Structure formats: C-alpha cells, structure tokens
Amino acid sequence: MMNLGKLGDVLVGTAGDVAGSVVDPRAGLGRLRSAVGPRAAVTLAAGLLLGYLMAQSWRRS
C-alpha cells in the first residue's frame, strides 16, 4: 500500500517536472518519465476518473 504521507511530495515533484517540461521539453519529459512510477500513474488515473465521475454527478443535479 502506498504511504499517503508521501503522496503530496510525489504530486508536488511531478507538478514541478511538468512545469520544467514546458521550459525544456526534452529534459522535462525524461525527468517526468523517471519520476512517475507505476503506483503514481495508477493513483493519478484513479484520481482523474474519480474527479470525472464526481463532475458528471454534479452536472446532472
């Protein structure tokens, strides 16, 4: 199970890598690939899916 205390650190680091990829796309994407492991990718996908489902339910109300 992923340590939720470190989730914020992972998200901040990933956001920094994304911002860096805007400035230097080649180096930024390399850092992003190395920073985002399988667990972080699954967590991100689950968060996006949950956000999408919540937005759909609020939109119908």
Biopython code that builds the backbone (N, CA, C, O; Angstrom):
import numpy as np
from Bio.PDB.StructureBuilder import StructureBuilder

atoms = [
    (1, "MET", "N", (0.849, -1.191, 0.000)),
    (1, "MET", "CA", (0.000, 0.000, 0.000)),
    (1, "MET", "C", (0.885, 1.241, 0.000)),
    (1, "MET", "O", (1.916, 1.280, 0.670)),
    (2, "MET", "N", (0.480, 2.234, -0.742)),
    (2, "MET", "CA", (1.261, 3.458, -0.868)),
    (2, "MET", "C", (1.117, 4.316, 0.385)),
    (2, "MET", "O", (0.020, 4.459, 0.924)),
    (3, "ASN", "N", (2.217, 4.880, 0.840)),
    (3, "ASN", "CA", (2.222, 5.751, 2.002)),
    (3, "ASN", "C", (1.577, 7.083, 1.615)),
    (3, "ASN", "O", (2.114, 7.821, 0.789)),
    (4, "LEU", "N", (0.430, 7.384, 2.211)),
    (4, "LEU", "CA", (-0.298, 8.604, 1.843)),
    (4, "LEU", "C", (0.407, 9.860, 2.319)),
    (4, "LEU", "O", (0.127, 10.945, 1.808)),
    (5, "GLY", "N", (1.319, 9.749, 3.286)),
    (5, "GLY", "CA", (2.070, 10.901, 3.747)),
    (5, "GLY", "C", (3.008, 11.427, 2.678)),
    (5, "GLY", "O", (3.316, 12.618, 2.643)),
    (6, "LYS", "N", (3.462, 10.541, 1.808)),
    (6, "LYS", "CA", (4.387, 10.937, 0.747)),
    (6, "LYS", "C", (3.669, 11.294, -0.544)),
    (6, "LYS", "O", (4.313, 11.716, -1.505)),
    (7, "LEU", "N", (2.357, 11.138, -0.589)),
    (7, "LEU", "CA", (1.599, 11.420, -1.802)),
    (7, "LEU", "C", (1.729, 12.887, -2.209)),
    (7, "LEU", "O", (1.872, 13.194, -3.393)),
    (8, "GLY", "N", (1.680, 13.780, -1.242)),
    (8, "GLY", "CA", (1.829, 15.202, -1.537)),
    (8, "GLY", "C", (3.191, 15.508, -2.129)),
    (8, "GLY", "O", (3.306, 16.312, -3.054)),
    (9, "ASP", "N", (4.233, 14.863, -1.594)),
    (9, "ASP", "CA", (5.581, 15.065, -2.127)),
    (9, "ASP", "C", (5.674, 14.582, -3.566)),
    (9, "ASP", "O", (6.301, 15.229, -4.404)),
    (10, "VAL", "N", (5.051, 13.444, -3.851)),
    (10, "VAL", "CA", (5.070, 12.899, -5.209)),
    (10, "VAL", "C", (4.344, 13.839, -6.158)),
    (10, "VAL", "O", (4.821, 14.110, -7.260)),
    (11, "LEU", "N", (3.178, 14.340, -5.724)),
    (11, "LEU", "CA", (2.405, 15.240, -6.582)),
    (11, "LEU", "C", (3.129, 16.556, -6.842)),
    (11, "LEU", "O", (3.116, 17.067, -7.962)),
    (12, "VAL", "N", (3.759, 17.103, -5.806)),
    (12, "VAL", "CA", (4.489, 18.360, -5.977)),
    (12, "VAL", "C", (5.694, 18.156, -6.888)),
    (12, "VAL", "O", (5.974, 18.984, -7.755)),
    (13, "GLY", "N", (6.399, 17.058, -6.688)),
    (13, "GLY", "CA", (7.542, 16.768, -7.544)),
    (13, "GLY", "C", (7.142, 16.571, -8.989)),
    (13, "GLY", "O", (7.816, 17.045, -9.903)),
    (14, "THR", "N", (6.027, 15.860, -9.193)),
    (14, "THR", "CA", (5.538, 15.640, -10.549)),
    (14, "THR", "C", (5.081, 16.952, -11.187)),
    (14, "THR", "O", (5.330, 17.189, -12.369)),
    (15, "ALA", "N", (4.420, 17.794, -10.414)),
    (15, "ALA", "CA", (3.996, 19.095, -10.943)),
    (15, "ALA", "C", (5.209, 19.940, -11.329)),
    (15, "ALA", "O", (5.177, 20.649, -12.334)),
    (16, "GLY", "N", (6.268, 19.867, -10.541)),
    (16, "GLY", "CA", (7.492, 20.582, -10.881)),
    (16, "GLY", "C", (8.119, 20.055, -12.158)),
    (16, "GLY", "O", (8.630, 20.825, -12.971)),
    (17, "ASP", "N", (8.080, 18.730, -12.333)),
    (17, "ASP", "CA", (8.612, 18.144, -13.560)),
    (17, "ASP", "C", (7.792, 18.549, -14.773)),
    (17, "ASP", "O", (8.340, 18.777, -15.852)),
    (18, "VAL", "N", (6.476, 18.639, -14.597)),
    (18, "VAL", "CA", (5.613, 19.081, -15.701)),
    (18, "VAL", "C", (5.922, 20.529, -16.056)),
    (18, "VAL", "O", (6.005, 20.882, -17.232)),
    (19, "ALA", "N", (6.090, 21.360, -15.042)),
    (19, "ALA", "CA", (6.428, 22.768, -15.301)),
    (19, "ALA", "C", (7.784, 22.876, -15.990)),
    (19, "ALA", "O", (7.966, 23.709, -16.877)),
    (20, "GLY", "N", (8.728, 22.046, -15.589)),
    (20, "GLY", "CA", (10.040, 22.041, -16.223)),
    (20, "GLY", "C", (9.979, 21.577, -17.668)),
    (20, "GLY", "O", (10.775, 22.007, -18.503)),
    (21, "SER", "N", (9.030, 20.695, -17.958)),
    (21, "SER", "CA", (8.917, 20.206, -19.331)),
    (21, "SER", "C", (8.398, 21.291, -20.270)),
    (21, "SER", "O", (8.606, 21.208, -21.480)),
    (22, "VAL", "N", (7.733, 22.293, -19.736)),
    (22, "VAL", "CA", (7.279, 23.411, -20.569)),
    (22, "VAL", "C", (8.483, 24.248, -20.999)),
    (22, "VAL", "O", (8.552, 24.715, -22.136)),
    (23, "VAL", "N", (9.421, 24.430, -20.085)),
    (23, "VAL", "CA", (10.607, 25.231, -20.378)),
    (23, "VAL", "C", (11.574, 24.468, -21.282)),
    (23, "VAL", "O", (12.054, 25.014, -22.276)),
    (24, "ASP", "N", (11.863, 23.209, -20.943)),
    (24, "ASP", "CA", (12.790, 22.376, -21.712)),
    (24, "ASP", "C", (12.126, 21.021, -21.937)),
    (24, "ASP", "O", (12.309, 20.104, -21.136)),
    (25, "PRO", "N", (11.361, 20.886, -23.012)),
    (25, "PRO", "CA", (10.550, 19.680, -23.205)),
    (25, "PRO", "C", (11.338, 18.373, -23.186)),
    (25, "PRO", "O", (10.878, 17.390, -22.605)),
    (26, "ARG", "N", (12.496, 18.343, -23.800)),
    (26, "ARG", "CA", (13.253, 17.091, -23.882)),
    (26, "ARG", "C", (13.726, 16.633, -22.500)),
    (26, "ARG", "O", (13.538, 15.472, -22.135)),
    (27, "ALA", "N", (14.328, 17.527, -21.744)),
    (27, "ALA", "CA", (14.822, 17.177, -20.404)),
    (27, "ALA", "C", (13.658, 16.967, -19.435)),
    (27, "ALA", "O", (13.709, 16.076, -18.586)),
    (28, "GLY", "N", (12.630, 17.768, -19.556)),
    (28, "GLY", "CA", (11.481, 17.656, -18.655)),
    (28, "GLY", "C", (10.753, 16.349, -18.807)),
    (28, "GLY", "O", (10.353, 15.745, -17.812)),
    (29, "LEU", "N", (10.571, 15.897, -20.028)),
    (29, "LEU", "CA", (9.876, 14.622, -20.227)),
    (29, "LEU", "C", (10.700, 13.449, -19.721)),
    (29, "LEU", "O", (10.144, 12.463, -19.237)),
    (30, "GLY", "N", (12.009, 13.545, -19.827)),
    (30, "GLY", "CA", (12.866, 12.494, -19.269)),
    (30, "GLY", "C", (12.738, 12.420, -17.758)),
    (30, "GLY", "O", (12.653, 11.330, -17.194)),
    (31, "ARG", "N", (12.724, 13.576, -17.097)),
    (31, "ARG", "CA", (12.543, 13.604, -15.642)),
    (31, "ARG", "C", (11.152, 13.130, -15.257)),
    (31, "ARG", "O", (10.983, 12.437, -14.254)),
    (32, "LEU", "N", (10.165, 13.497, -16.045)),
    (32, "LEU", "CA", (8.793, 13.091, -15.746)),
    (32, "LEU", "C", (8.641, 11.580, -15.846)),
    (32, "LEU", "O", (7.989, 10.962, -15.004)),
    (33, "ARG", "N", (9.241, 10.984, -16.873)),
    (33, "ARG", "CA", (9.171, 9.529, -17.019)),
    (33, "ARG", "C", (9.824, 8.815, -15.850)),
    (33, "ARG", "O", (9.311, 7.801, -15.375)),
    (34, "SER", "N", (10.947, 9.332, -15.383)),
    (34, "SER", "CA", (11.636, 8.685, -14.269)),
    (34, "SER", "C", (10.918, 8.932, -12.940)),
    (34, "SER", "O", (11.011, 8.108, -12.030)),
    (35, "ALA", "N", (10.213, 10.040, -12.817)),
    (35, "ALA", "CA", (9.546, 10.379, -11.558)),
    (35, "ALA", "C", (8.224, 9.648, -11.388)),
    (35, "ALA", "O", (7.852, 9.297, -10.269)),
    (36, "VAL", "N", (7.519, 9.418, -12.470)),
    (36, "VAL", "CA", (6.200, 8.809, -12.380)),
    (36, "VAL", "C", (6.358, 7.299, -12.528)),
    (36, "VAL", "O", (6.601, 6.782, -13.618)),
    (37, "GLY", "N", (6.215, 6.619, -11.415)),
    (37, "GLY", "CA", (6.278, 5.159, -11.418)),
    (37, "GLY", "C", (4.896, 4.582, -11.642)),
    (37, "GLY", "O", (3.926, 5.322, -11.800)),
    (38, "PRO", "N", (4.805, 3.278, -11.656)),
    (38, "PRO", "CA", (3.503, 2.633, -11.876)),
    (38, "PRO", "C", (2.462, 2.996, -10.817)),
    (38, "PRO", "O", (1.291, 3.199, -11.139)),
    (39, "ARG", "N", (2.887, 3.079, -9.557)),
    (39, "ARG", "CA", (1.921, 3.423, -8.498)),
    (39, "ARG", "C", (1.398, 4.843, -8.656)),
    (39, "ARG", "O", (0.204, 5.097, -8.499)),
    (40, "ALA", "N", (2.297, 5.759, -8.967)),
    (40, "ALA", "CA", (1.872, 7.149, -9.143)),
    (40, "ALA", "C", (0.956, 7.284, -10.356)),
    (40, "ALA", "O", (0.004, 8.063, -10.330)),
    (41, "ALA", "N", (1.237, 6.534, -11.412)),
    (41, "ALA", "CA", (0.391, 6.583, -12.604)),
    (41, "ALA", "C", (-0.999, 6.039, -12.305)),
    (41, "ALA", "O", (-1.997, 6.602, -12.757)),
    (42, "VAL", "N", (-1.071, 4.943, -11.543)),
    (42, "VAL", "CA", (-2.374, 4.374, -11.176)),
    (42, "VAL", "C", (-3.129, 5.332, -10.264)),
    (42, "VAL", "O", (-4.338, 5.510, -10.412)),
    (43, "THR", "N", (-2.422, 5.948, -9.324)),
    (43, "THR", "CA", (-3.059, 6.916, -8.422)),
    (43, "THR", "C", (-3.591, 8.109, -9.201)),
    (43, "THR", "O", (-4.700, 8.577, -8.945)),
    (44, "LEU", "N", (-2.810, 8.598, -10.144)),
    (44, "LEU", "CA", (-3.238, 9.727, -10.973)),
    (44, "LEU", "C", (-4.455, 9.353, -11.812)),
    (44, "LEU", "O", (-5.407, 10.127, -11.905)),
    (45, "ALA", "N", (-4.428, 8.173, -12.422)),
    (45, "ALA", "CA", (-5.561, 7.731, -13.241)),
    (45, "ALA", "C", (-6.816, 7.570, -12.390)),
    (45, "ALA", "O", (-7.906, 7.959, -12.809)),
    (46, "ALA", "N", (-6.665, 6.997, -11.194)),
    (46, "ALA", "CA", (-7.817, 6.830, -10.304)),
    (46, "ALA", "C", (-8.372, 8.185, -9.881)),
    (46, "ALA", "O", (-9.588, 8.360, -9.811)),
    (47, "GLY", "N", (-7.498, 9.141, -9.601)),
    (47, "GLY", "CA", (-7.947, 10.479, -9.221)),
    (47, "GLY", "C", (-8.680, 11.183, -10.351)),
    (47, "GLY", "O", (-9.696, 11.843, -10.132)),
    (48, "LEU", "N", (-8.153, 11.033, -11.566)),
    (48, "LEU", "CA", (-8.825, 11.640, -12.718)),
    (48, "LEU", "C", (-10.192, 11.010, -12.950)),
    (48, "LEU", "O", (-11.163, 11.713, -13.233)),
    (49, "LEU", "N", (-10.270, 9.697, -12.832)),
    (49, "LEU", "CA", (-11.553, 9.006, -13.009)),
    (49, "LEU", "C", (-12.549, 9.427, -11.935)),
    (49, "LEU", "O", (-13.713, 9.691, -12.236)),
    (50, "LEU", "N", (-12.103, 9.489, -10.697)),
    (50, "LEU", "CA", (-12.983, 9.902, -9.603)),
    (50, "LEU", "C", (-13.462, 11.336, -9.806)),
    (50, "LEU", "O", (-14.640, 11.629, -9.600)),
    (51, "GLY", "N", (-12.562, 12.231, -10.209)),
    (51, "GLY", "CA", (-12.954, 13.612, -10.477)),
    (51, "GLY", "C", (-13.959, 13.715, -11.606)),
    (51, "GLY", "O", (-14.907, 14.496, -11.533)),
    (52, "TYR", "N", (-13.752, 12.926, -12.654)),
    (52, "TYR", "CA", (-14.682, 12.917, -13.782)),
    (52, "TYR", "C", (-16.066, 12.443, -13.338)),
    (52, "TYR", "O", (-17.078, 13.049, -13.691)),
    (53, "LEU", "N", (-16.104, 11.365, -12.567)),
    (53, "LEU", "CA", (-17.394, 10.837, -12.115)),
    (53, "LEU", "C", (-18.103, 11.814, -11.180)),
    (53, "LEU", "O", (-19.324, 11.954, -11.236)),
    (54, "MET", "N", (-17.344, 12.484, -10.327)),
    (54, "MET", "CA", (-17.954, 13.468, -9.437)),
    (54, "MET", "C", (-18.503, 14.652, -10.224)),
    (54, "MET", "O", (-19.586, 15.154, -9.923)),
    (55, "ALA", "N", (-17.755, 15.099, -11.232)),
    (55, "ALA", "CA", (-18.228, 16.216, -12.056)),
    (55, "ALA", "C", (-19.496, 15.840, -12.819)),
    (55, "ALA", "O", (-20.399, 16.663, -12.971)),
    (56, "GLN", "N", (-19.564, 14.612, -13.292)),
    (56, "GLN", "CA", (-20.751, 14.159, -14.010)),
    (56, "GLN", "C", (-21.964, 14.120, -13.087)),
    (56, "GLN", "O", (-23.061, 14.507, -13.490)),
    (57, "SER", "N", (-21.776, 13.655, -11.850)),
    (57, "SER", "CA", (-22.909, 13.593, -10.927)),
    (57, "SER", "C", (-23.385, 14.989, -10.538)),
    (57, "SER", "O", (-24.586, 15.213, -10.386)),
    (58, "TRP", "N", (-22.454, 15.929, -10.375)),
    (58, "TRP", "CA", (-22.842, 17.302, -10.026)),
    (58, "TRP", "C", (-23.517, 17.982, -11.212)),
    (58, "TRP", "O", (-24.406, 18.813, -11.028)),
    (59, "ARG", "N", (-23.109, 17.642, -12.401)),
    (59, "ARG", "CA", (-23.682, 18.247, -13.584)),
    (59, "ARG", "C", (-25.141, 17.811, -13.801)),
    (59, "ARG", "O", (-25.965, 18.579, -14.298)),
    (60, "ARG", "N", (-25.430, 16.589, -13.426)),
    (60, "ARG", "CA", (-26.793, 16.065, -13.587)),
    (60, "ARG", "C", (-27.752, 16.644, -12.564)),
    (60, "ARG", "O", (-28.958, 16.693, -12.808)),
    (61, "SER", "N", (-27.240, 17.081, -11.425)),
    (61, "SER", "CA", (-28.112, 17.580, -10.348)),
    (61, "SER", "C", (-28.695, 18.927, -10.682)),
    (61, "SER", "O", (-29.448, 19.488, -9.887)),
]
sb = StructureBuilder()
sb.init_structure("model")
sb.init_model(0)
sb.init_chain("A")
sb.init_seg("    ")
for serial, (resi, resn, name, xyz) in enumerate(atoms, 1):
    if name == "N":
        sb.init_residue(resn, " ", resi, " ")
    sb.init_atom(name, np.array(xyz, "f"), 0.0, 1.0, " ", f" {name:<3s}", serial, name[0])
structure = sb.get_structure()
